[in-house]
Amino acid sequence: MTSLHATETIVTKLGARIGATVDNVRLGGDLDPAAVAAIRAALLEHKVIFFRGQDHLTEDGQYEFAELLGTPTTPHPTVTSQGVKTLAIDSENGRANSWHSDVTFVDRIPKASILRAVHLPPYGGSTTWASTVAAYESLPSSLKVLAENLRAVHSNVYDYAATQVPPENQNTAAYRAEFRSTRYETEHPVVRVHPETGERALVLGHFVQQFVGLTTTESQALFRLLQDRVIRLENTPRWNWQPGDVAIWDNRATQHYAVDDYDGAPRRLTRITLAGDIPVGVDGRSSVSLTGDAAHYSIVEQVAAAA
């Protein structure tokens, strides 16, 4: 089957602030360049986009498609046992049911993630995204000034028990040990300037350990204040997965949350992240790696400055 041209691509908004479906596209490494351009544009505008009916897509096809949008990273900075080309998002290894952006504990935060449904539970297992751009824009001017002058330390060694209390099984314990096998800490601006759109976005999520210069108690209170802006329902769409679905999100402008409401049923998806730049704050200061070198995980993408 030949790929469809961008003129035949149908983009349908899901909400005022975030989310769209993209139809009349058959994803793969042979996708028409005009359709690739339309997908890029839709992603920048809508932050997360969804494709139905991609049942033909294999792991290789997912990877070849990803290469059209950017440079795929290795599957993960520390987790090497869950795939060579893609990272298995497998419920047998735990459930990431807390709000986060992918891999913010390194300096080169991925620009985008591509997630493909492989095996779905009979009910539940949806995923919700939130616009961190809309969250920033909703802040009153006084809080914008505060956030723009904050920096936060993100780490892959964080408190899982803070957001979930179910007992660990053997697979989950092993996965978390591998996840923490090399410690990473990075200082990021709390407000970053999007390198392609120029929009300002909050950089938060569950990898945040502490705000620089504040106590733990102060950090927790301020984190909750700002994070609550991110996850307001007005800033979110919720996607109910079907076989053959693919989701792509701008990791520089969103957080996401995999809803754990499918009991003990298996759920498996495959994820590819695309290399991103090093975030820059409103003041022009870049993120700084404090612990760990992510060079083996990802290149640093060079992006032309936003107009």
N, C-alpha and C positions, 0 to 999 in steps of 0.2 A: 504493500500500500504506500502511495506517495504521501508525503507530509502536506498539511494544509497551509495555505498562505495566511499572513496576518489579517488580510481583509476578511477572511472567513472566521477569524477567532472572535468568540463572543465572551465578553467580560461582564459579569453581573454582580453588582455590589450587594453585600450582605448586611451592611450597616453603614451609618454615616461616617464613622471614625476608622473602621478597620474591617478588612475581609472582603473577598470576592471569589466567585467561581469563574473558571476559565473553561470554555467548551469549544468543541470542534478542533481539538489539538490531539495528535497522537504522539506522546512523548517518546523520545529515543535519540540516539546519537545522530540520526539522519534528519533531524527536524530542520525545516526550512528556516534560513537566517531571518527572514522577516517575522516569522512566528516567534523565534527566540527573542527578537527585539520587542515584540508585543508582550511577551512574558516578563521581560526585564522591566518594562514600563509599568505593567500591572502590579508587579511586586513592589516597586518603589512607591506607587500611589496608594496601594491597599494594604501593604505590610505583610499580609498572609493571603495566599491564593490556593485554591483547591481544584483538583482535577478528578473527575469521575471516569470510570470505564477504562482504566489503564491496565487491564488484566494481562495484556501481552508483555508487560515490562518485567524483565528479569533483573537480577543484581547487576549483571554486566550492562544491561540497557540503562538502568538507573545511573550507573557510573558514567557511561558515555554521554548521557543527557546532561549530567552535572558538569561535565567538562565544557559544555557549550555556554554555561553560565559563569564559569570561573575556574579556579584551580582547586580541585578537591584536596582536602587535608588528609593525613592519615586518619584512621577511624577515631582515635582518641589519644590525648597526651599520655595517659597511663594505662588504660584498659586495652590490652593487646590480644586478649583471648576470645573476643566476641566478633571477629571478622577481620578480613584482610583489606577488602575494598569498602565495606560498609560496617557500621556499628549495629549489632543486634540490640534492639530495644525490646527486651524479653522479660515478661512478668515473672519468669522463674528466677530472675536475678534481682528482683526488687521492683518497686513501683515509685516513680518519680513524681509523687502527688504533692508537689509544692511548687510555688511560682519561681521561675528562673529563666534566664537567658543562657544559651549554651556556652559552656567553657569560658566563663568570664574570669576564671582564676588565672588565665594566661594573659600576656600583654597584647597578643594579636587575636582579639576576639573574632570568631568566624563571622563573615558577613551574612551568610544565609545557611539554612538547613533544608534538606530535601528528605521527606519521610514517606515511605511506601508501606502500605498495609500488606502483610504477609499472611498472618493468621489472626482472626478476630474472635472475641468471645461472643456467645449467643445474645448477650445484652450488655449494655454499659460500655465502658472503655473509651468514652469520647475524650477529646482534647479541647482545651480552651486557650485562646491567645489573648493578649492584652497589648494595646498600643502604648508604648512608653513615650511616644511623641504627644499623643492626646493627653496623657497624664501630666507631662510638663506644661502643656499649653493651658491646662485647667487650673494650674496653681495661681493664686493671687500674686501680685507683683512682689510683695515682701518675701514670700516663700521661694519665688523664682530666684531672687537675689541670694537668699541663703543657700539654696541648692547649688547654684552656679559657683559658689565659693567653697563647696565641700569636696573632699576627696575621701574615698573609701578603700579599704583593703579587702580584696576577695581572695578566698582560698578554697582548694578542693578538700581540705580537712575541716569539715564543718559538722555541726551538731544535728544529725539526722533525727534524734529523739525530740528535737524542738518542735517538729511539725507532725510526727507520726509515732505511734506507740506499739504497733503490732510486733509480736516476737519475730526475731530474725530466724530464717531457716538457714541451712548450711550453704545453699547457693548464694543467698543474699549476703551472708557474712563474708564469703570468699570474694564476691564481686566488690563489696565495699572495701575490703582489704586491698584489692588490686587498684581500685579507684584512688586510694590514698597512698599507694606504694611509693610514689615520688611526690614530695610536697611542693606545691606551687602557691605563691602569694604575689599578688600584683596590686599596685595602687592605681586606681582609676579615678578620673573626674566623675562626680555624681551626675553631672550634665555633660553629655558629649555633643559635638556638632556632627551631624550626619555628613559623611564625606561626599555623598552624591547629591543630596537634596538640600543641604544646608539647614535642615530642621534640627531642633534641639530635642534631645531625648534623655530620660532618666536612665542611669545605669545602676540597677539594683538587683534584687533577686536573692535566692537563698545562699549564694556563695559569699555574700557580704559578711565579714567578721566584725568590722568596727569602722567608724568614721575617724579619720586622722585628727588627732588633737582633742578628741572627746573621750569621756569615760565610757565604760561598758553600759552603764545605766542610761547615760545620755544618748549613746548610739542606738540602743534598743528603742527608746522612745521616739527618736527622730526617724529611724528606719520605718517604724510602724506608720508614722504620720505620712511619709512620702510614699511608701509601698501601698498604702490604702488608696491613694490616688490612682495608682497604676491599675488596680484590679477592680475598679468600679465597673459595674455591669455595662454601662454605656460605652466603655472602652473595649468591650470583648465580643467575639463570636464564639460559639461552641459547635464543634464539628463532630457529628455522629458518623463514625467510619463505616464504609462499606467495602467489600472486596474490590480490588482494583483502584482504590483511591490513592492519590498522591497529594501531599501538602508541601508547600514551599513557604518559608517565612523569612523576612528580613530580620536577622538576629540582632541587628544594630538598633532596631526600632520596636522590638516586641519582647514580651515574656510569654511563657506558656506553662500549662499545668495539665498533666494527664490524670483524668478523673478515675479514682480507684473505686468503682462501683460495680465490679463484675465478679465478685466473690472469688472463688479459687480457679476460675476458668483461665486457660492459657491465652495470652495476648502477645503477638510478636510483630514488630515492624522493623524496617531497616532504614538507617539514617546515614546520610552523607552531609558533612559540613564543608563549606567553601571558604578558602582563605580570605581573611579580612585584613584591614589596616590596624594600626595602633591608634586607639581613640585619642582625640584631642578635645580639651575642654574649651569653654567659652573664652577663657583667658589665654588660650594658645598653648597651654602646657599639655604634654602628652602623658599617657599612662607610663608607669615605671614598673618593671619587673623587680621584685624584691627577693624572691626565692624561686629557683627552678628556671631552666632554659627550655623554651618551647620550640626551638629551631627544628627539631626532628618532627614535630607535629605539623607545622605549617610554615609556608613562606609568609612574608609580610606583603600584602597586596599594595601596590602603589596606585593611588586613586587621584585623579585630577581634582583640584579644589572645586567645591561647589560654587556656582555663580552667585 
